[in-house]
Amino acid sequence: MFETLNERLEKIVSSIRGKAVISESDLDTTMREIRISLLEADVALSVVKSFVDNIKSNILGKEVLKSIKPDQMIIKLVQDELIKILGDNNEPLNIQKNSLTKILFCGLQGSGKTTTVAKIANDIKKNTKKKILLVSVDIYRPAAQEQLKVLANQIDVDFYDSKNSDSVNNILSESLNFAEKNLVDIILLDTAGRQVIDEAMMKELKDINDFFSPNETLLVADSLTGQDAANTAKSFSNTVNITGSILTRIDGDGRGGAALSIESITGAPIKFIGTGEKIDQLEAFYPERIANRILG
């Protein structure tokens, strides 16, 4: 992850490291190289512009070029700005202490959403003693509900079997009743993958969200799609209130454009990253660690 960007930024940082004096010409060259590196990493243009403008204004505003160690201060400002666009801090899931926690998952077709639902359930199970219920309202994809049922059995958590009901509303209301009767602490709701251009499906998502009233609405996005993942996230956040995102297939993403764009564009933090296909290959997202990794 971030291999390409890491190599480019390390070269840029090396070019100024150790310099006792950095001219405005040096600064312009450095900023131009950073801009190119971010664009090549498929970071959204609006994010790149803001990133470069913020660093440059901080450098000039704080008169960094005239300071005793300008190279170190510039590197620190780049690091701070990386952490800022990645989301400042890790944001844990909003799990209620004394009432039912409802978490809704949404995303494009093929983003790895159903597997991610099970990964999150597995992570919660490992770290808490909460009683978890998995529910699928995907009535469109053949065997979608069966896939979630198999994963639920694999990690030994409950699954609400709707007996292949073709009514989203019935599955929602019946699963909520089931949760209440069986003292469930957390419901994880898997929705059908959709295309943002499909207005009927996006309306259905809004209706599900309104009926379910989730504590968390998590967008699952494929990091390999780069800034398209951030643009997709924006479309989803215009439909429902996205409270966080989970990036899948990070292990295959050498550029990192999605991770560097999605928080700035949606205003919602990245909460987890999927680091492989196995059920335990999920990590909490820590912006500072990622920023340090990018800068080597």
N, C-alpha and C positions, 0 to 999 in steps of 0.2 A: 504493500500500500504506500502511495506517495513516492515511489522510487524515483520516478522521472523528475518530479518537482524537488525532491530532496537533493538530487544531483545538481540541478540547476542553481538552486538557492545556496548550496554549499560553495559553489564556484563564485557566485556573486559576493557572498559574505567573505570568502577568502581574499577576494580582490581588494577589499577595504580593510581587512583585519591587519592591525599593526601600523596603520598609517597615523602619524601624529597630526597631519593636516589633511583635511578633505575639502576640496574646492566645490563651488556650486556646479561646476562642470562635471566633477566626479559624481556628485549627487544626482545630477540629471541622468548620467549614464547608468548609475545604479538603479534608479527608479524605472528607467526604460527597460532594463534587463528584468527587473522584478515583474513589470507589467507583462512582458512577453512570456515569461515563465508561467505566470498564472493563466494567461490565455491558452497557452499550449497544454496546460493541465485541465482545460475545459471548464474553468471557473466562469460563472456568469459575468458578462461584461459590466453590468452595473456594480457588482461586488468588487471587481478588479479596480474600477475607477475610484470607488469609495476608499478601498484599501490604500491605493497609491497616494491619493489626495490627502488622506488622514496622516499617513506617515510623513509626507513632505511638509505639511503644515506644522506638524509637531516638531520636526527637525529645525525648520526655519523660525518658528514661533519661540522655541526654547533656546535658540541660538546654539544649537548642538555643534555646529561646524566650528565654533570658536572655543569649544570646551577642551579640557585637557585630554580626554580620551574619546574623541568623536566616533571612532569605529565601534567601540563597545556600546556607546549610547544608541547608535543607529541600529545595531543588531538587536539590542533590547527593545527598541521601538517596533521593529519588525516582528519580534516574538510576541509582544503585547497585542499588536494588531491581529496577528494570526489567532491568538487565544480569543480575542474579541469576536471575530467573525465565526469562529467555531462554537462560540456560545458561553464563554466565561467559565462556567462550572458544570459539573455533572448534575443533572436533575433526576432524582429518583422518581419512581412511579408514585402517583398520588393514591396510596392505599389507605382507605378509611380504617380507623381504629375500631369503631363500634357499630358499623353498619355495612351493608353490602357494597362492595366496590365493583363498579361496572366499567370494563375496558373494551372499547370498540376498535377493531382493526380495519383499515381500508387501504386500498392501493390498486395499482394497475394489474391487469392480467399478466401472470408470469413473473411477478416481483418476488415470489417466495413467501407470500403472506401466510398461507396455512401452516407451513413448517415453522415460521417465525412465531405464530400463536403458541405452538407447542413448546418452542424454545423458551419463550417468556414464562409459560406455565411451569416449566421445569426449573427455571431460575428462581421463581417465586417459591416453589415447593422446597428447594434446597435451602432457602434463606429464611423461611417462615414456617409456621405450623398452620397456616391458613387452609381452609377447605376450598378447593378450586373446582369450577365447573366450566368445561369447554362447550361452546354452542356454535353451530354453523347455520347461517341463513343463506348460504349459497345454494339456491335451488336450480341453478342453471348448468353448472359444470358437472358432467357425469362423474359420479363417485367422489365429489368434493366432500360430502358429509362423511362418507366412508373413510376417506383419507384422514380426516381429523379424528375420527373414532379410533382408528388404528394407532395414531400417534398418542392419543389420550391413554390407551391401554399400555403403550410402550413406556410411558413415564408414570403410569399408575395414578392418574387423576380421573375424576368423573367426566362423563360425556353425556349431554342430553340427546337422547335418540328420538328424533321427531318422526320416525317411521316413514321417512321420505315424503313428508308433507310438502305440498307445493305452495303453501301460503306463508310468506315471510311474517305477516302479522301474527298468525297462529303460533308459529315457532317462538317468536319473541314473547308473547304473553304467557304461553305455556311454560317456557323455560324459566321465566321470572317467578311464576307460581311454584315451579319445582324447586328453585333455589330457596325460596322462602320456607317451604315445607321441610326441606332437608338441611337447613341451617348452613347454607353455602356462604362463604366469606367473599369470594371473588369470582365473578363471571368474566370470561374472556370470549368475546363475540367475534367470530370470523364472518366477514361479508364477502360477497362475490367480487372477484376482480372485475374491474370495469375500465372502459376507455373514457377519457375526460370529454371526448366529443359526443359521447352517447348521453344526450340530455335526459332521456327516460331513466337510465340507470343512475345518473347523478342525482336525479330527483328522488329515486328510491332510497339512495344513501341518506339524503337529507331527512326523509320520512323515518327511516330506521333510527337515525341519530335523535330526532325529536321524540320518538316513542321510547327509546331506550334510556335517554338522559344519562349518558356516560360520564364518569368522573375523569376518564382519559379517552381521547380519541387519537389513536396512533396511526400515522401514515407509514406504510412499509414501502420503501423505494429501493430500486436496484441501482447500486452505486456505479455499475458499469455504463449506465446511460448518461453519466456526467451531468452537465448543467441541465439536460432535459429532465432529470430527476427533480431538480429545483423548480423548473417551470411546471412540472406535473404537480408538485407539492403546492404551488401557488393556486392552481386550479382547484385542487381539493380543499384548500383552506378558504377559498371563496364560497364553497358549498357547505362545509361544516367547520366547526372550531377545532382545528388541529392543535393538540396540546403537546405533541412531540413526534419525532420521527425515528424510524429504525432503518439503518442502511444495510442491505444485504449484499453478499458477494464482495465484501471489502477485500477478501484475500486475492481476488483476481483483478483488482483495480489498482493499476500503477500510477494513475494520474491524480485522483482525489478531487476532481471538480465538483462532484455532488456534495461531498462533506464540507467543502469550502464555500458552497453557495447556499445550501438549503436553509440554514438557520437565519441568515441575513434576509432571505427572500420571504420566508414564512413567519419569522418572528417566534417560531417554536423550536425548542432545543432538540438536538439529536440525543436520544436517551440510550440507545444501544447500537452496536454494530455486529453483524453476522460475519464470522470469520471462517466459515466452512459449512458443509452440509450436515454434519453430525449435530445431534440434538443439544449437545453441550457446548457447541462452538458459537457462543454468544458472549459479548463483553459489554460492560457498562462503558459509555463514551466519556472520556476525560479530556477536555479540550487542551489542557496544559501539556499533558503527555504527548498528544498528537502534534501539537505545535513544536515541542522539543524534538520529536521524531522527524518532522519536516525539515527542521534546521540542523539536524544531525548533532 
